Amino acid sequence: MDEVTRDIQGEIPWCMLFVDDVVLVDESRAGVNRKLELWRRTLEVPQKLKGKFYRTTIRPAMLYGAECWPTKRRHVQQLSVAEMRMLRWFCGHTRRDRVRNEVIRDRVGVAPIEEKLTQHRLRWFGHVQRRPPEAPVRSEVLERVDNVKRGRGRHKLMWDESVKRDLKDWNISKEIALDRSAWRLAINVPEP
């Protein structure tokens, strides 16, 4: 923030930067409005740059540890809604503006978060599968004890079931998921 606003910062106490706040002080209301307008114009950035910021900081935070999540459709829907709220906010639109999600994604250059979630999970799946059978990560994640009786009713979604669903949805064989170069070609969906 200091670097971006270096040219518009004033002397203390007329302009102070805090971690998540900016204080603008002037002797008149018109002076504060002038400073505020200067800050607004200076901090306006192209939407593609906002998309790059989203891809490099916000989305990784949203998907932290996602490779191990056994995601239900409800979870993916919640992530998609949160993502679109942020992207709409970046673009200065609300749902009332009736701008389609695809248009907003094209403007900021961001692929759907569902695709990125699947990519993370399948990348981790390939990593786990390539480990030797005696590796702790492999025995803990992929091996299930067959003699354990699961309770009645709908069973809890397991990670390997999510991976099987992803492989089926993306029409990728298990062998392709294990081969790094083939997997990258099969799963890599470039940002629009």
C-alpha positions as a printed Julia matrix, in Angstrom:
192×3 Matrix{Float64}:
   0.0     0.0     0.0
   2.86    2.36    0.82
   4.43    1.79   -2.59
   1.19    2.26   -4.55
   0.24    5.45   -2.7
   3.68    7.02   -2.32
   2.85    9.92   -4.69
  -0.42   10.86   -2.99
   0.54   10.53    0.66
   0.6    13.71    2.67
   2.37   14.68    5.87
   1.22   13.36    9.23
  -1.44   14.13   10.6
  -3.02   15.16    7.26
  -2.71   11.67    5.83
  -2.04    8.49    7.79
  -1.89    4.88    6.57
  -2.79    2.04    8.87
  -2.84   -1.71    8.2
  -6.38   -1.71    6.85
  -7.35    1.95    6.96
  -6.44    5.38    5.62
  -7.1     8.6     7.49
  -7.43   11.77    5.43
  -7.57   15.04    7.36
  -8.07   18.57    6.06
  -9.27   21.9     7.37
 -12.48   21.8     5.29
 -14.93   19.23    3.99
 -14.1    20.25    0.4
 -10.41   19.58    1.07
 -11.15   16.09    2.38
 -13.34   15.43   -0.69
 -10.49   16.56   -3.0
  -8.05   14.23   -1.24
 -10.53   11.37   -1.36
 -11.1    11.87   -5.09
  -7.33   11.96   -5.68
  -6.97    8.65   -3.79
  -9.84    7.11   -5.72
  -8.4     8.08   -9.12
  -4.9     6.93   -8.16
  -6.03    3.55   -6.87
  -8.21    2.7    -9.88
  -6.54   -0.17  -11.68
  -7.42   -2.12  -14.83
  -9.76   -5.05  -14.32
  -7.21   -7.51  -15.73
  -4.8    -6.42  -12.99
  -7.56   -6.96  -10.42
  -8.03  -10.45  -11.88
  -4.31  -11.14  -11.54
  -4.44  -10.0    -7.93
  -7.4   -12.32   -7.35
  -5.63  -15.28   -8.97
  -2.39  -14.78   -7.04
  -3.68  -13.9    -3.56
  -7.37  -14.44   -2.95
  -8.03  -17.71   -4.78
  -5.03  -19.5    -3.24
  -6.28  -18.46    0.19
  -9.78  -19.74   -0.64
  -8.41  -23.06   -1.91
  -5.8   -23.59    0.79
  -5.76  -27.31    1.55
  -8.45  -27.97   -1.07
  -6.57  -30.92   -2.51
  -7.62  -32.94    0.54
 -11.25  -31.8     0.74
 -13.95  -34.34   -0.04
 -16.14  -31.59   -1.54
 -19.84  -31.94   -1.93
 -21.72  -30.01   -4.6
 -22.93  -27.64   -1.85
 -19.34  -26.73   -0.96
 -18.46  -26.02   -4.58
 -21.59  -23.87   -4.9
 -20.61  -21.85   -1.82
 -17.11  -21.27   -3.2
 -18.52  -20.23   -6.58
 -20.93  -17.76   -4.98
 -18.17  -16.22   -2.86
 -15.92  -15.98   -5.91
 -18.55  -14.29   -8.06
 -19.36  -11.79   -5.3
 -15.7   -10.76   -5.21
 -15.38  -10.59   -8.98
 -18.56   -8.52   -9.28
 -17.26   -6.22   -6.58
 -13.95   -5.88   -8.46
 -15.84   -4.86  -11.59
 -18.2    -2.51   -9.76
 -21.31   -4.54  -10.6
 -24.1    -5.97   -8.52
 -26.51   -8.74   -9.41
 -29.09   -6.06  -10.16
 -26.96   -4.93  -13.09
 -27.79   -8.3   -14.69
 -24.3    -8.86  -16.08
 -23.67  -12.55  -16.74
 -20.99  -14.39  -14.77
 -19.15  -15.36  -17.96
 -18.86  -11.71  -19.0
 -17.38  -10.77  -15.63
 -14.97  -13.72  -15.74
 -13.8   -12.66  -19.22
 -13.27   -9.07  -18.06
 -11.0   -10.02  -15.19
  -9.52  -13.11  -16.88
 -10.43  -15.71  -14.25
 -11.4   -19.35  -14.74
 -14.19  -20.84  -12.58
 -13.07  -21.83   -9.1
 -14.64  -25.27   -9.55
 -12.09  -26.08  -12.26
  -9.22  -24.92  -10.06
 -10.53  -26.97   -7.14
 -10.6   -30.07   -9.34
  -7.1   -29.35  -10.63
  -5.78  -29.09   -7.07
  -7.41  -32.35   -6.04
  -6.23  -34.29   -9.11
  -2.7   -32.9    -8.81
  -2.59  -34.15   -5.2
  -4.08  -37.49   -6.27
  -1.28  -37.97   -8.81
   1.3   -37.0    -6.21
  -0.07  -39.51   -3.69
  -0.33  -42.28   -6.29
   3.29  -41.79   -7.4
   4.55  -42.3    -3.83
   5.78  -45.79   -2.91
   3.14  -48.08   -1.38
   4.83  -47.99    2.03
   4.75  -44.17    2.21
   2.62  -42.93    5.13
   0.6   -40.53    2.98
  -0.39  -43.31    0.64
  -1.36  -45.83    3.27
  -3.36  -43.25    5.23
  -5.23  -41.67    2.34
  -5.95  -44.4    -0.15
  -6.11  -47.55    1.95
  -9.36  -48.24    3.75
  -9.98  -51.04    6.12
 -12.54  -53.22    4.38
 -13.85  -54.98    7.46
 -15.14  -51.77    9.08
 -18.9   -51.59    8.92
 -20.25  -48.22    7.89
 -23.41  -47.03    9.59
 -26.89  -46.84    8.14
 -28.04  -44.03    5.94
 -26.08  -41.99    3.47
 -22.36  -42.43    3.99
 -19.97  -39.58    4.57
 -18.27  -38.47    1.35
 -14.68  -39.67    1.21
 -11.77  -38.0    -0.58
 -11.18  -40.88   -2.97
 -14.84  -40.76   -4.01
 -14.39  -37.08   -4.87
 -11.33  -37.97   -6.95
 -13.25  -40.72   -8.79
 -16.02  -38.21   -9.54
 -13.45  -35.69  -10.82
 -11.78  -38.26  -13.06
 -15.16  -39.24  -14.48
 -16.37  -35.64  -14.94
 -13.17  -34.62  -16.74
 -12.96  -37.91  -18.66
  -9.44  -38.63  -17.43
  -8.13  -42.13  -16.82
  -6.24  -43.0   -13.66
  -3.11  -43.63  -15.75
  -3.18  -40.11  -17.19
  -3.56  -38.69  -13.69
  -0.38  -40.53  -12.69
   1.68  -39.31  -15.67
   2.68  -35.71  -14.86
   3.12  -34.47  -18.42
  -0.03  -36.13  -19.76
  -1.98  -34.96  -16.73
  -0.92  -31.36  -17.25
  -2.13  -31.49  -20.84
  -5.41  -33.17  -19.9
  -6.32  -31.03  -16.89
  -4.66  -27.71  -17.66
  -7.37  -25.2   -18.45
  -5.68  -21.89  -19.22
  -7.13  -18.72  -17.76
  -9.41  -17.04  -20.32
